[in-house]
Amino acid sequence: MLTSFFLIIGGTFGFLAACIAFLITFQEYRKHKFEGWRLWREALTVATFTFVFFFGLSLLIGYMLK
């Protein structure tokens, strides 16, 4: 029960954090004249890393509290 709760929390907040990280990175890299596929690739890389970090952190906290 507690593990599924942390899976839901990690997925939800990981997704929100990834969206915000994508938008921030996309805007900043566009200011620095990145264009095309490189702009999208860099922003998606940061978003993916952010999601994995927050999801993994949630799982780790769930494991430690169990």
Helices and strands as residue ranges (DSSP letters): H 2-31, H 36-65
